[in-house]
């Protein structure tokens, strides 16, 4: 009788351990990519650049012409290179957007 209780206790221990490992993996290790297509970021930027001047100023704290000239200066004078899946404008706008979010949260 003691042997059967010990086996059942060991099975419960194994099941609980596997569940804990699975929960840890799902919460901390398995990450879904935010941007799965190259065009998602570019489409978003084109939409902001085309008709939403005020939104561009709110999100990046500068107008479109200033942002584009900043990207051009970074590329030509400071040799900022595009990534395989992201161009210069995408890199700069993502950086500026994360910086302005931090500034907006502090205010």
Helices and strands as residue ranges (DSSP letters): H 2-24, I 25-29, H 38-51, H 53-60, H 64-76, H 88-106
